[in-house]
Amino acid sequence: MSPLTTFLQRSTPHVLALFRIVIGLLFACHGASSLFGVLGGAMGQGGTAPTGSWPGWYAAVIQLAGGLLVMLGLGTRAAAFISSGSMAFAYFTAHQGSALWPIQNGGEASAMYCWAFLLLFFAGPGSWALDRVFFGDRGQEAAPSAQREPSAV
């Protein structure tokens, strides 16, 4: 195995954790802006989403809670799955109707978050996750056999 391959394999859990932390933080910021009026407020227009309003307030709660959980690596797969679904819902209800492509309908953020969270759902939290503190490596599956060094037999 080449040194580059070895380095990439050893680095993957750490890079995945950095990806998780950044995506979770950015997503939580969206929720905080809509719920608390910070960072430009709801939709960048100031103010907050009216409490209990559908779908804005509920989306903001999912964004804040899901983003924080993903960022911390606590219940990452469940939080990522719910967050991905909420972004798919946002894309198809708020953006898809006006144009086919995300670049045309303003849905790039929804599409990117949807796919980023889907990746985290399947890949897991990487290293530096609170799940490891509370549950150890119990929830972590072994790497797929295609990525392992073939044994010399």
PEHU-V549948 format. One record per backbone hydrogen bond with DSSP energy under -1.0 kcal/mol. NH is the residue of the N-H (numbers start at 1). CO is the residue of the C=O. E is the energy in kcal/mol with one decimal. If there is no record, write none. Layout:
NH/CO/E ; NH/CO/E
This chain:
6/2/-2.3 ; 7/3/-2.6 ; 8/4/-2.8 ; 9/5/-2.5 ; 10/6/-2.2 ; 11/7/-2.1 ; 12/8/-1.6 ; 15/11/-2.5 ; 16/12/-2.6 ; 17/13/-1.6 ; 18/14/-2.1 ; 19/15/-2.5 ; 20/16/-2.6 ; 21/17/-2.6 ; 22/18/-2.5 ; 23/19/-2.7 ; 24/20/-2.6 ; 25/21/-2.4 ; 26/22/-2.6 ; 27/23/-2.3 ; 28/24/-2.5 ; 29/25/-2.0 ; 30/26/-1.4 ; 31/27/-1.7 ; 32/28/-2.8 ; 33/29/-2.3 ; 34/30/-1.7 ; 35/31/-2.5 ; 36/32/-2.7 ; 37/33/-1.1 ; 41/38/-1.9 ; 42/47/-2.0 ; 44/41/-2.0 ; 45/42/-2.3 ; 46/40/-2.5 ; 49/34/-3.2 ; 53/50/-2.4 ; 57/53/-1.4 ; 58/53/-1.0 ; 59/55/-2.9 ; 60/56/-2.1 ; 61/57/-2.0 ; 62/58/-2.2 ; 63/59/-2.7 ; 64/60/-2.7 ; 65/61/-2.7 ; 66/62/-2.4 ; 67/63/-2.0 ; 68/64/-2.2 ; 69/65/-2.6 ; 70/66/-2.6 ; 71/67/-2.7 ; 72/68/-2.4 ; 73/69/-1.2 ; 74/69/-2.5 ; 79/75/-2.8 ; 80/76/-3.0 ; 81/77/-2.2 ; 82/78/-2.3 ; 83/79/-2.4 ; 84/80/-2.7 ; 85/81/-2.2 ; 86/82/-2.2 ; 87/83/-1.8 ; 88/84/-2.1 ; 89/85/-2.5 ; 90/86/-2.3 ; 91/87/-2.5 ; 92/88/-2.5 ; 93/89/-2.2 ; 94/90/-2.5 ; 95/91/-1.6 ; 96/91/-2.7 ; 98/95/-1.8 ; 104/101/-1.3 ; 105/101/-1.8 ; 106/102/-1.1 ; 107/102/-1.0 ; 111/107/-2.6 ; 112/108/-3.0 ; 113/109/-2.8 ; 114/110/-2.3 ; 115/111/-2.2 ; 116/112/-2.7 ; 117/113/-2.8 ; 118/114/-1.8 ; 119/115/-2.2 ; 120/116/-2.0 ; 121/117/-2.2 ; 122/118/-1.9 ; 123/119/-3.3 ; 124/120/-2.1 ; 127/13/-2.0 ; 130/72/-2.2 ; 131/73/-2.3 ; 132/129/-1.1 ; 134/130/-2.2 ; 135/131/-3.1 ; 136/132/-1.5 ; 138/135/-1.2 ; 140/137/-1.7 ; 147/144/-1.8
